[in-house]
Amino acid sequence: MKKLYFICLIMIVHVEYLTAQEDHLTKTFALPSNNYKVNDTSTIEPLTKPVKVVSIIDQKSETFKRELEVWNAFLGSVDLQNIGFIFLVRPLVDLDRFKKHWFEEMQMNYPFFYDQSNKIFVTNSISEAKPGHTMVLDKNNEVIEEGGKVINTDPFNLYRSTLHNLTTEMGIKKAVRGEITEMKDGVLKTFYNSAPIYVTEDGTLIPSKLAKDYIISRRFIMQTSPLSDTVRLMNNNRR
């Protein structure tokens, strides 16, 4: 009886080990073909880029409009020559109505992918329980980072940091503009990928040295955006 018990215990441990190993295996994402691409006037070809971001767009989500607003800003802060965005839209609505909303109402000057047969989602085992799910793929289309909606701060910072590090390793410089926020050795660090541009409240350019003097003296406070290299100095001495 004891022998049988130990055999069962060893088998359970072995299965758990194999499961843990599978969890650490790198997943390769099966990209959609260009047949599924829905375009407007853009000539961008996301599938050909060396680095890709795949995001599931669920138009039934309560935060759908806000997500598109953030993605639109995100697109303007990265090098689209080297980073491609593959927006997979769940086939749950009328395509013509969605095209009008995407291109005209939300002014997304970027294609999306629409598969009426749902094949892309089935092939990649993407369930409906993952609205807003996003993945960053390397040049081999292997998933190196994944998480939730970009409207949440942690995923937003994580995707930008991952894209910055991945493109830097590939020799692509300054592919992500604005502030990069990432966790290093348990410490949260924020830095600019390139030297920021300092301007006054009315947009006048200020030399970097003078701007830093203003900041140190606390005469001005910095107004920044994580999507831009521009730092606006706001007068801190108003009465």
Secondary structure, DSSP 8 states (H G I E B T S, - for coil): -HHHHHHHHHHHHHHHHHHHHHHTS--B-----GGGEE-SS----GGGSSEEEEEEE-TTSTTHHHHHHHHHHHHTTB-TTTEEEEEEE-S-S-HHHHHIIIIIIS---S-EEE-TT-HHHHHTT--TT-TT-EEEE-TT-BEEEEES-TTSHHHHHHHHHHHHHHHHHTT-TT-B-SEEEEEETTEEEEEESS--EEE-TT--EE-HHHHHHHHHHTSEEEE--TT-SEEEEEES---
